[in-house]
Amino acid sequence: MKSLIVDDEPLARRELRRLLADFPWIDIVGEAGDVSEAAARVDALAPELIFLDIQMPGGSGFDLLARLDHVPRVIFTTAYDHHAVRAFEVNALDYLLKPIEPQRLAAALTKARSAPEERAVDVPPADVLERLFVRDGDRCWFVPLREVSMLMAEGNYVRLFWGQERPLLGRPLHSLEQRLDPKRFFRANRKQIINVDFIENVELGIGGQLHVKLRGGSEVDISRRQARLFRLQMSV
C-alpha cells in the first residue's frame, strides 16, 4: 500500500519508518514536513494512505485534508489527544498518540488494509443529510439539500447556493462532505461541491479540466484529477 508520512519532525518520521519496517506491504513512497509540501506530494505520488501529524508549520493536518481533491485513507499520528473528536469527524481510520505503540500501529494498519478506497461513498443511507438548519445573521432556514446547487468553502465556513439565497454555514466543507448523498453531490475541486442535478452543460476546459455551468448561472471548473472521476461517474 503506497503510503506518505507527513510530520514536521525528522526524528518522528524516522521512528515511524522503523516501526513500519515490520509491515512489508506498506510502501513508503515519500515524506513531507509541512502542509504545502504534503499537498504537492499527495498530488504527485497519489498515496493510498497518509500518516498525518496535526500541528505543523504553515497549517494543520486538517488544513491539508481541506486542500485535497481526493483524500486517501488517513491515520493521524500526534502528541496531542485533544484533536481526536475532530479527527474522526473527518473520517480518519485511527488516531495514534506519540510515542506510537507497536500494538496500536498494528491495529490501525489492520483497519487501513480492510478499509474501502473511497470511504466517503460508504455513508449508510440513514446518515445521509437531507436538509440543514442554517442561521446566517438574524435569518434562519431549514435548507433541503436537494435544492442546493453548490457548496463552496470560505475558510472554515460553507456558502450554500440555494435559489437566490447564499447563506453561510458555520462548518468546514470536509465535515459536510462525508454525509452528502454521493449520487447527487460531486467534489469538483478543493473548494466546491456541486449538485449534479443542476448541471446544464459541460465543456472541456484548460489542461484537462472540465468547465461546468449550473442552473442559476454558477460556473465551476472541475480539476484535472476530479475530471477523470467525473467522466467515469457521469459517462462524459
C-alpha positions in Angstrom: 0.0 0.0 0.0 1.6 3.3 -1.1 2.0 5.5 2.0 3.1 9.0 2.7 4.5 10.2 6.1 3.6 13.8 6.9 5.3 15.2 10.1 7.5 18.3 10.7 9.9 16.4 13.0 12.6 14.4 11.2 13.1 12.1 14.2 9.4 11.3 14.3 9.4 10.4 10.6 12.5 8.2 11.2 10.9 6.4 14.1 7.7 5.8 12.2 9.7 4.3 9.3 11.4 2.0 11.7 8.1 0.8 13.1 6.6 0.3 9.6 9.5 -1.9 8.6 7.7 -4.8 10.2 4.9 -4.4 7.6 6.4 -5.2 4.2 3.1 -4.5 2.5 3.4 -0.8 3.4 5.4 1.0 0.7 6.6 4.4 1.9 6.7 6.5 -1.3 7.6 9.8 0.3 7.7 12.2 3.3 6.7 15.8 3.9 7.4 18.3 6.7 4.6 20.9 6.2 1.2 21.3 4.6 2.3 22.8 1.3 4.9 20.1 0.7 2.5 17.4 1.7 -0.2 18.7 -0.7 2.3 18.6 -3.6 3.5 15.1 -2.7 -0.1 13.8 -2.5 -0.8 15.2 -5.9 2.4 13.8 -7.4 2.6 10.4 -5.7 -1.2 9.6 -5.2 -0.6 7.6 -1.9 -3.3 5.3 -0.7 -2.6 6.0 3.0 -1.2 9.1 4.9 0.3 9.0 8.3 -0.5 12.6 9.3 0.7 14.8 12.1 -1.7 17.6 13.2 0.4 20.6 14.3 2.9 21.7 11.7 4.4 24.9 10.3 2.1 26.6 7.8 -1.1 24.9 8.9 -2.5 21.8 10.5 -3.2 18.3 9.2 -6.8 19.3 8.9 -5.8 22.2 6.6 -4.0 19.7 4.4 -7.1 17.5 4.1 -9.2 20.5 3.2 -6.8 21.3 0.3 -7.0 17.9 -1.3 -9.3 17.0 -4.1 -9.1 13.3 -3.3 -8.4 12.3 0.3 -6.6 8.9 0.8 -7.0 6.8 4.0 -5.7 8.8 7.0 -4.1 7.7 10.2 -3.3 10.6 12.5 0.0 10.5 14.4 0.3 13.3 17.0 1.5 14.1 20.5 -1.9 15.8 21.4 -5.1 14.0 22.4 -7.5 16.9 22.2 -8.0 16.7 18.4 -9.3 13.1 18.5 -13.0 14.0 18.1 -12.4 16.2 15.1 -10.1 13.6 13.6 -12.9 11.0 13.5 -15.3 13.7 12.2 -13.2 13.8 9.0 -13.4 10.0 8.8 -9.8 9.1 9.9 -9.1 5.4 10.3 -7.3 5.9 13.6 -5.6 8.4 15.9 -2.2 7.3 17.3 -0.5 9.2 20.1 3.2 9.6 20.2 5.3 7.7 21.2 3.5 5.3 19.0 3.0 1.8 20.4 3.7 -1.1 18.0 0.4 -2.8 19.0 -1.7 0.3 18.3 0.1 0.8 15.0 -0.6 -2.8 14.0 -4.3 -2.4 14.8 -4.5 0.8 12.8 -2.9 -0.8 9.8 -5.4 -3.7 10.0 -8.1 -1.1 9.6 -6.3 0.5 6.7 -5.9 -2.8 4.9 -9.6 -3.6 5.1 -11.0 -0.1 4.5 -12.5 0.6 1.1 -10.6 3.1 -1.0 -13.5 5.5 -1.5 -14.6 5.6 2.1 -16.7 8.8 1.6 -19.2 7.0 -0.6 -19.9 4.3 2.0 -22.1 6.5 4.1 -25.1 4.5 5.4 -28.3 5.8 3.9 -29.6 6.7 7.4 -26.7 9.1 7.8 -27.1 11.0 4.5 -28.1 14.6 5.2 -31.5 15.6 3.7 -31.6 19.1 5.0 -29.6 21.6 7.1 -30.6 24.1 9.7 -28.8 27.3 8.8 -28.6 30.5 10.7 -27.0 33.5 9.0 -27.2 36.7 11.0 -30.8 37.1 12.1 -32.2 34.8 9.4 -32.8 31.1 9.8 -33.7 28.4 7.3 -34.3 24.6 7.0 -32.5 24.1 3.7 -33.4 20.9 1.7 -30.1 19.8 0.2 -31.7 18.6 -3.0 -32.4 22.3 -3.7 -28.7 23.3 -3.2 -26.8 23.7 -6.4 -23.4 24.1 -4.9 -21.5 24.2 -1.6 -18.4 26.4 -1.6 -15.7 26.6 1.1 -15.0 30.0 2.6 -12.3 29.4 5.1 -13.9 27.3 7.9 -17.4 28.1 6.6 -19.5 26.9 3.7 -21.5 29.1 1.4 -24.7 27.4 0.2 -26.1 28.2 -3.3 -29.8 27.8 -2.7 -32.1 29.5 -5.1 -31.5 33.2 -4.8 -30.2 32.8 -1.2 -26.5 32.5 -0.3 -26.5 31.6 3.5 -23.2 30.9 5.3 -23.0 27.8 7.3 -20.5 27.7 10.3 -19.0 24.3 9.5 -16.0 23.4 7.3 -16.7 21.8 3.9 -15.0 18.5 4.7 -17.2 17.9 7.7 -20.3 18.0 5.5 -18.9 16.1 2.5 -18.9 12.7 4.3 -22.7 13.0 4.8 -23.8 14.3 1.4 -25.5 11.9 -1.0 -22.7 10.7 -3.3 -25.2 10.1 -6.1 -26.2 13.7 -6.1 -23.1 15.7 -5.0 -19.7 15.7 -6.6 -16.4 17.3 -5.3 -15.4 19.5 -8.3 -12.3 20.9 -6.7 -10.8 21.6 -3.3 -13.3 24.4 -2.6 -16.5 23.5 -4.4 -19.0 20.6 -4.3 -21.7 20.6 -7.0 -25.2 19.1 -7.2 -25.1 17.1 -10.5 -28.9 17.5 -10.8 -28.2 21.2 -11.6 -25.7 20.7 -14.4 -26.8 22.4 -17.6 -23.8 21.8 -19.7 -20.2 20.6 -19.5 -17.3 21.9 -21.7 -13.7 20.9 -22.0 -11.5 23.3 -20.0 -7.8 24.1 -19.8 -5.3 21.4 -19.1 -7.7 18.5 -18.8 -10.2 20.4 -16.6 -13.9 20.5 -17.2 -16.0 23.6 -17.2 -19.5 23.2 -15.8 -22.4 25.6 -16.0 -25.2 25.1 -13.4 -28.8 26.2 -13.5 -28.9 29.6 -11.9 -25.8 30.8 -13.6 -23.0 29.5 -11.5 -19.9 28.2 -13.3 -17.4 25.8 -11.9 -14.1 24.3 -13.0 -13.7 20.6 -12.2 -10.0 20.0 -11.5 -7.9 17.7 -13.8 -7.8 14.9 -11.2 -11.5 15.1 -10.4 -12.4 15.4 -14.1 -11.3 11.7 -14.6 -13.7 10.6 -11.8 -16.5 12.8 -13.1 -16.2 11.2 -16.6 -16.4 7.7 -15.0 -19.4 8.7 -12.8 -21.3 10.6 -15.4 -20.1 8.8 -18.6 -18.9 12.1 -20.0 
